[in-house]
Amino acid sequence: MQRVDSNIAQVEVENNALQAEVKELSKPSRILAEAEKHGLSIKNSNVKQATQTN
């Protein structure tokens, strides 16, 4: 039982880290910078962030 609890705690830590990474990578300013780096441009800089529906 202790091993299962330890595994659960480890997965929760990993999930929290991944959620933080997704939040950071999802920032519109970062996405715009990456797009510009690859030669793309946004007209009127009207960028909207999609929302997750679950």
C-alpha positions, 0 to 999 in steps of 0.5 A, spaced: 500 500 500 505 504 501 508 503 494 502 505 491 501 511 495 508 513 493 507 512 486 500 516 486 504 522 489 510 521 484 505 522 478 501 528 482 508 531 482 509 530 474 502 532 473 503 538 476 510 540 473 506 538 466 500 543 467 505 548 469 509 547 462 503 547 458 501 553 461 507 557 460 508 554 453 500 556 451 502 563 452 500 567 446 506 572 446 510 565 446 506 563 440 507 569 437 514 569 438 515 562 435 510 564 429 515 570 427 521 566 428 518 561 423 516 567 418 509 567 420 505 574 421 499 575 424 494 580 421 492 585 427 495 581 432 488 578 434 490 572 437 485 568 441 487 562 446 482 556 445 479 553 451 479 546 453 472 543 454 471 537 458 
